């Protein structure tokens, strides 16, 4: 987990680690034109600009360009999060590593408000989420017994 926590201070390294462990996608298929899209790590999004031709109402071929754009957070554990990828990963690592009470530490270390920390700790305890945290724990280090109990509450 310390390696993972260190990676949260280097965005490129963190993204590579999350892709390697299948927590985010490196490629997706454009839902509009089925083009294969690669992750743009600088803005953490997928964008399609495929050019194609289609017939207009006068049966002439007209040049069109796909304009699909989506965040790489979509359909991942990070979906709908307003926090940065790095902050979410640090919070997750601290959740696994630290025993309660950890709210004050998380608020000061991550510069988050108390309600935000409470919401994220609750989110980390939810059923679908504990699977992701288990991946973090198993991949990047052992999960403590207390954390395992908290994950199954």
Backbone torsions as a table, in degrees:
resi	resn	phi	psi	omega
1	UNK	NA	-30.0	179.7
2	UNK	-64.7	-36.5	176.7
3	UNK	-63.5	-42.9	178.8
4	UNK	-64.3	-44.8	179.5
5	UNK	-61.5	-39.6	177.2
6	UNK	-64.9	-35.9	-180.0
7	UNK	-66.0	-22.6	-179.8
8	UNK	-69.6	-9.4	178.0
9	UNK	-96.6	0.9	177.2
10	UNK	-133.5	103.0	-172.1
11	UNK	-57.0	-43.9	-179.4
12	UNK	-63.2	-44.0	178.9
13	UNK	-64.7	-40.0	179.0
14	UNK	-63.4	-45.7	179.8
15	UNK	-61.8	-44.0	177.6
16	UNK	-59.3	-42.0	179.8
17	UNK	-65.2	-43.3	-179.5
18	UNK	-67.2	-36.1	176.0
19	UNK	-67.4	-45.5	-179.3
20	UNK	-57.2	-36.8	-178.4
21	UNK	-99.3	16.2	172.9
22	UNK	58.1	36.1	175.6
23	UNK	-94.9	-17.2	169.6
24	UNK	-138.5	161.3	-178.2
25	UNK	-91.5	140.6	174.1
26	UNK	-92.4	-23.5	178.9
27	UNK	-142.7	148.3	172.1
28	UNK	-139.1	169.9	176.1
29	UNK	-104.5	132.1	179.8
30	UNK	-62.0	125.3	-179.9
31	UNK	-71.3	-16.8	-179.7
32	UNK	-87.2	-42.2	-172.9
33	UNK	-129.3	4.0	179.0
34	UNK	64.9	17.7	176.4
35	UNK	-72.8	145.7	178.3
36	UNK	-82.2	123.6	-176.9
37	UNK	-112.2	138.0	177.4
38	UNK	-103.8	149.9	-179.6
39	UNK	-66.2	129.1	172.2
40	UNK	-92.3	105.5	-173.9
41	UNK	-72.5	-20.4	-179.3
42	UNK	-69.7	-37.7	178.0
43	UNK	-117.9	8.5	174.7
44	UNK	53.3	51.6	-179.5
45	UNK	-147.3	169.0	173.9
46	UNK	-114.1	138.3	178.8
47	UNK	-141.3	134.8	178.4
48	UNK	-112.4	130.9	176.7
49	UNK	-130.0	29.4	-178.0
50	UNK	-60.9	135.2	178.4
51	UNK	-99.1	133.8	178.8
52	UNK	-145.9	167.3	-179.3
53	UNK	-116.5	138.9	176.0
54	UNK	-139.5	156.6	-179.2
55	UNK	-79.0	137.8	174.1
56	UNK	-93.1	-171.4	-176.9
57	UNK	-67.6	-17.3	177.7
58	UNK	-95.6	11.5	178.7
59	UNK	63.2	27.4	173.9
60	UNK	-102.1	146.7	177.7
61	UNK	-79.4	129.4	-178.9
62	UNK	-119.9	137.1	179.7
63	UNK	-75.5	129.3	178.4
64	UNK	-128.2	157.8	177.2
65	UNK	-130.9	132.7	177.3
66	UNK	-68.2	143.4	-177.6
67	UNK	-125.2	24.5	-178.6
68	UNK	-66.8	136.2	175.6
69	UNK	-146.3	136.6	178.7
70	UNK	-150.0	149.4	175.4
71	UNK	-71.2	148.4	177.6
72	UNK	-72.9	-10.4	178.2
73	UNK	-76.3	-20.7	-176.3
74	UNK	-59.6	135.4	-180.0
75	UNK	61.6	30.6	173.4
76	UNK	-129.0	177.9	178.4
77	UNK	-64.9	-21.3	-177.0
78	UNK	-89.4	-0.3	-178.0
79	UNK	-56.7	139.5	176.8
80	UNK	66.1	10.1	177.4
81	UNK	-83.5	133.6	175.9
82	UNK	-89.3	-12.7	178.9
83	UNK	-78.9	156.0	177.4
84	UNK	-67.8	158.1	178.0
85	UNK	-56.8	-42.8	-179.1
86	UNK	-62.3	-43.5	-179.0
87	UNK	-65.7	-43.4	178.7
88	UNK	-61.2	-42.4	-179.7
89	UNK	-68.2	-40.1	176.6
90	UNK	-63.0	-45.2	179.4
91	UNK	-60.0	-42.4	179.3
92	UNK	-63.3	-43.7	179.7
93	UNK	-64.6	-43.9	178.3
94	UNK	-64.7	-36.7	177.9
95	UNK	-59.9	-40.9	-180.0
96	UNK	-72.6	-40.3	-172.0
97	UNK	-81.7	-36.1	-171.5
98	UNK	-97.6	143.3	174.5
99	UNK	-85.3	152.7	174.7
100	UNK	-64.8	151.6	-2.0
101	UNK	-81.2	133.1	-177.6
102	UNK	-126.4	-2.0	-175.9
103	UNK	-57.7	-49.2	-177.4
104	UNK	-61.3	-43.5	178.8
105	UNK	-60.1	-46.8	-178.6
106	UNK	-63.5	-40.2	178.9
107	UNK	-61.9	-45.4	-176.8
108	UNK	-77.6	-43.9	-176.9
109	UNK	-66.6	-41.7	-176.0
110	UNK	-98.4	-1.4	-179.1
111	UNK	54.3	51.4	179.4
112	UNK	-115.3	155.4	177.1
113	UNK	-76.0	158.3	179.3
114	UNK	-57.7	-47.1	178.9
115	UNK	-60.2	-36.4	178.5
116	UNK	-64.3	-44.9	179.3
117	UNK	-64.1	-43.8	178.9
118	UNK	-60.6	-44.6	178.8
119	UNK	-61.3	-44.4	-178.6
120	UNK	-68.9	-37.9	177.1
121	UNK	-63.8	-41.9	176.5
122	UNK	-62.5	-43.1	178.8
123	UNK	-61.1	-40.4	-179.9
124	UNK	-65.2	-22.0	-179.3
125	UNK	-90.5	-9.2	-178.6
126	UNK	-67.7	153.4	-175.4
127	UNK	-53.9	-54.9	-178.1
128	UNK	-64.8	-30.8	-176.3
129	UNK	-71.2	-33.9	-176.1
130	UNK	-63.5	-24.3	176.1
131	UNK	-66.4	-42.2	178.1
132	UNK	-65.5	-43.0	179.0
133	UNK	-64.6	-33.5	175.4
134	UNK	-64.5	-37.4	176.1
135	UNK	-62.4	-46.1	176.0
136	UNK	-55.7	-50.6	-175.4
137	UNK	-66.0	-46.1	-178.5
138	UNK	-70.1	-35.3	-177.7
139	UNK	-76.6	-43.8	-170.9
140	UNK	-107.2	6.4	178.5
141	UNK	148.0	172.5	-177.7
142	UNK	-76.7	143.4	174.3
143	UNK	-89.4	135.0	179.1
144	UNK	-69.1	157.6	-179.7
145	UNK	-60.2	-40.6	179.1
146	UNK	-61.9	-39.9	179.4
147	UNK	-67.8	-39.5	177.1
148	UNK	-59.8	-42.8	178.2
149	UNK	-63.8	-42.8	179.9
150	UNK	-63.6	-35.5	-179.2
151	UNK	-69.3	-25.9	-177.1
152	UNK	-99.4	6.1	178.3
153	UNK	-77.0	NA	NA
